């Protein structure tokens, strides 16, 4: 059995624990403590934080112990989030055939969302694929066609 807490963050423990192999005990479900999984769980937590714009997030040394009765493990996972980075704006350059407002509508990470550096290439591919579709497939009258797309980032820290 394992009982654990993650130090306070901007979003729920549940979100951070989703991909962890070490599990807390829940009603009707046993916990699981796997010391060999701590490095991977640490990486999973940091990745989840990076995806939410916490680019400097770090997970500290896990504090693992046992309950006074010796029947369960306890663990505390300290997290330092750092500053959250949000997308302040998006600028398109070199585009002459598609209105910038139309391009902004296709983005999955528009201004105001947390900056996710891990998704930059995915966003570039999404934009490129969307703009290579024929106009009828895009369900609009005017379409631009691209054969390359470069995503550069300028971000604001909050």
One Martini backbone bead per residue (centre of mass of N, CA, C, O) as a GRO file, in nm:
protein
  158
    1UNK     BB    1   0.099   0.034   0.019
    2UNK     BB    2   0.023   0.380  -0.080
    3UNK     BB    3   0.103   0.706   0.034
    4UNK     BB    4   0.056   1.036  -0.126
    5UNK     BB    5   0.226   1.347  -0.209
    6UNK     BB    6   0.203   1.653  -0.383
    7UNK     BB    7   0.307   1.935  -0.422
    8UNK     BB    8   0.192   2.223  -0.493
    9UNK     BB    9   0.003   2.323  -0.781
   10UNK     BB   10  -0.173   2.451  -1.060
   11UNK     BB   11  -0.258   2.149  -1.054
   12UNK     BB   12  -0.353   1.843  -1.017
   13UNK     BB   13  -0.254   1.542  -0.903
   14UNK     BB   14  -0.405   1.367  -1.104
   15UNK     BB   15  -0.261   1.473  -1.356
   16UNK     BB   16   0.031   1.382  -1.262
   17UNK     BB   17  -0.047   1.063  -1.201
   18UNK     BB   18  -0.142   0.921  -1.467
   19UNK     BB   19   0.175   0.813  -1.565
   20UNK     BB   20   0.231   0.666  -1.315
   21UNK     BB   21   0.345   0.379  -1.141
   22UNK     BB   22   0.305   0.510  -0.889
   23UNK     BB   23   0.049   0.447  -0.640
   24UNK     BB   24  -0.227   0.527  -0.483
   25UNK     BB   25  -0.458   0.475  -0.257
   26UNK     BB   26  -0.786   0.346  -0.302
   27UNK     BB   27  -1.091   0.266  -0.313
   28UNK     BB   28  -1.046  -0.071  -0.381
   29UNK     BB   29  -0.728   0.012  -0.411
   30UNK     BB   30  -0.411  -0.051  -0.443
   31UNK     BB   31  -0.108   0.035  -0.399
   32UNK     BB   32   0.221   0.141  -0.550
   33UNK     BB   33   0.571   0.052  -0.502
   34UNK     BB   34   0.841   0.159  -0.733
   35UNK     BB   35   1.160   0.245  -0.719
   36UNK     BB   36   1.243   0.203  -1.030
   37UNK     BB   37   1.013   0.434  -1.123
   38UNK     BB   38   1.102   0.718  -1.030
   39UNK     BB   39   1.248   0.839  -1.280
   40UNK     BB   40   0.998   0.819  -1.471
   41UNK     BB   41   0.800   0.978  -1.292
   42UNK     BB   42   0.962   1.237  -1.288
   43UNK     BB   43   0.950   1.284  -1.594
   44UNK     BB   44   0.639   1.292  -1.617
   45UNK     BB   45   0.595   1.539  -1.440
   46UNK     BB   46   0.776   1.738  -1.595
   47UNK     BB   47   0.629   1.713  -1.865
   48UNK     BB   48   0.352   1.810  -1.772
   49UNK     BB   49   0.457   2.091  -1.690
   50UNK     BB   50   0.576   2.177  -1.964
   51UNK     BB   51   0.297   2.153  -2.118
   52UNK     BB   52   0.193   2.401  -1.907
   53UNK     BB   53   0.452   2.622  -1.910
   54UNK     BB   54   0.676   2.486  -1.710
   55UNK     BB   55   1.003   2.514  -1.803
   56UNK     BB   56   1.145   2.500  -1.489
   57UNK     BB   57   1.061   2.239  -1.388
   58UNK     BB   58   1.104   2.052  -1.075
   59UNK     BB   59   1.196   1.752  -0.920
   60UNK     BB   60   1.256   1.634  -0.629
   61UNK     BB   61   1.329   1.455  -0.368
   62UNK     BB   62   1.210   1.176  -0.257
   63UNK     BB   63   0.995   1.095   0.025
   64UNK     BB   64   1.041   0.782   0.179
   65UNK     BB   65   0.819   0.582   0.383
   66UNK     BB   66   0.649   0.483   0.679
   67UNK     BB   67   0.418   0.394   0.867
   68UNK     BB   68   0.382   0.334   1.199
   69UNK     BB   69   0.261   0.036   1.132
   70UNK     BB   70   0.409  -0.067   0.847
   71UNK     BB   71   0.178  -0.103   0.599
   72UNK     BB   72   0.291   0.168   0.460
   73UNK     BB   73   0.372   0.393   0.227
   74UNK     BB   74   0.536   0.707   0.205
   75UNK     BB   75   0.507   1.011  -0.003
   76UNK     BB   76   0.704   1.290  -0.118
   77UNK     BB   77   0.673   1.536  -0.389
   78UNK     BB   78   0.870   1.781  -0.488
   79UNK     BB   79   0.774   2.099  -0.646
   80UNK     BB   80   0.909   2.319  -0.900
   81UNK     BB   81   0.770   2.531  -1.132
   82UNK     BB   82   0.783   2.822  -1.170
   83UNK     BB   83   0.729   2.992  -1.447
   84UNK     BB   84   0.468   3.076  -1.651
   85UNK     BB   85   0.423   3.022  -2.000
   86UNK     BB   86   0.280   3.232  -2.240
   87UNK     BB   87   0.103   3.311  -2.517
   88UNK     BB   88   0.100   3.628  -2.665
   89UNK     BB   89   0.183   3.571  -2.977
   90UNK     BB   90   0.129   3.561  -3.342
   91UNK     BB   91   0.347   3.545  -3.629
   92UNK     BB   92   0.329   3.593  -3.978
   93UNK     BB   93   0.564   3.520  -4.238
   94UNK     BB   94   0.543   3.525  -4.597
   95UNK     BB   95   0.241   3.561  -4.618
   96UNK     BB   96   0.005   3.614  -4.914
   97UNK     BB   97  -0.276   3.414  -4.918
   98UNK     BB   98  -0.339   3.426  -4.600
   99UNK     BB   99  -0.505   3.518  -4.346
  100UNK     BB  100  -0.410   3.552  -4.023
  101UNK     BB  101  -0.686   3.481  -3.896
  102UNK     BB  102  -0.704   3.204  -4.030
  103UNK     BB  103  -0.448   3.088  -3.908
  104UNK     BB  104  -0.527   3.118  -3.607
  105UNK     BB  105  -0.772   2.914  -3.622
  106UNK     BB  106  -0.573   2.652  -3.661
  107UNK     BB  107  -0.468   2.672  -3.389
  108UNK     BB  108  -0.401   2.490  -3.079
  109UNK     BB  109  -0.190   2.737  -2.973
  110UNK     BB  110  -0.294   3.014  -2.879
  111UNK     BB  111  -0.327   3.290  -2.750
  112UNK     BB  112  -0.327   3.230  -2.385
  113UNK     BB  113  -0.166   2.982  -2.384
  114UNK     BB  114   0.037   2.754  -2.301
  115UNK     BB  115   0.366   2.690  -2.346
  116UNK     BB  116   0.477   2.416  -2.575
  117UNK     BB  117   0.773   2.300  -2.686
  118UNK     BB  118   0.687   1.997  -2.758
  119UNK     BB  119   0.458   2.120  -2.987
  120UNK     BB  120   0.583   2.277  -3.227
  121UNK     BB  121   0.607   2.065  -3.453
  122UNK     BB  122   0.311   1.982  -3.446
  123UNK     BB  123   0.199   2.262  -3.520
  124UNK     BB  124   0.341   2.289  -3.789
  125UNK     BB  125   0.215   2.034  -3.920
  126UNK     BB  126  -0.079   2.121  -3.888
  127UNK     BB  127  -0.061   2.379  -4.058
  128UNK     BB  128   0.048   2.252  -4.315
  129UNK     BB  129  -0.178   2.047  -4.363
  130UNK     BB  130  -0.418   2.243  -4.367
  131UNK     BB  131  -0.291   2.427  -4.613
  132UNK     BB  132  -0.289   2.173  -4.829
  133UNK     BB  133  -0.570   2.175  -4.860
  134UNK     BB  134  -0.830   2.197  -5.029
  135UNK     BB  135  -1.079   2.424  -5.024
  136UNK     BB  136  -1.317   2.223  -4.980
  137UNK     BB  137  -1.188   2.087  -4.726
  138UNK     BB  138  -1.185   2.374  -4.568
  139UNK     BB  139  -1.452   2.538  -4.604
  140UNK     BB  140  -1.349   2.764  -4.817
  141UNK     BB  141  -1.279   2.998  -5.063
  142UNK     BB  142  -0.987   3.062  -4.948
  143UNK     BB  143  -0.652   2.939  -5.021
  144UNK     BB  144  -0.349   2.818  -4.910
  145UNK     BB  145  -0.015   2.717  -5.010
  146UNK     BB  146   0.226   2.499  -4.864
  147UNK     BB  147   0.581   2.369  -4.826
  148UNK     BB  148   0.640   2.549  -4.567
  149UNK     BB  149   0.720   2.574  -4.202
  150UNK     BB  150   0.805   2.817  -3.952
  151UNK     BB  151   0.864   2.802  -3.600
  152UNK     BB  152   0.859   3.072  -3.383
  153UNK     BB  153   0.946   3.201  -3.057
  154UNK     BB  154   0.749   3.427  -2.848
  155UNK     BB  155   0.750   3.480  -2.502
  156UNK     BB  156   0.562   3.505  -2.197
  157UNK     BB  157   0.591   3.572  -1.863
  158UNK     BB  158   0.383   3.508  -1.552
   0.00000   0.00000   0.00000
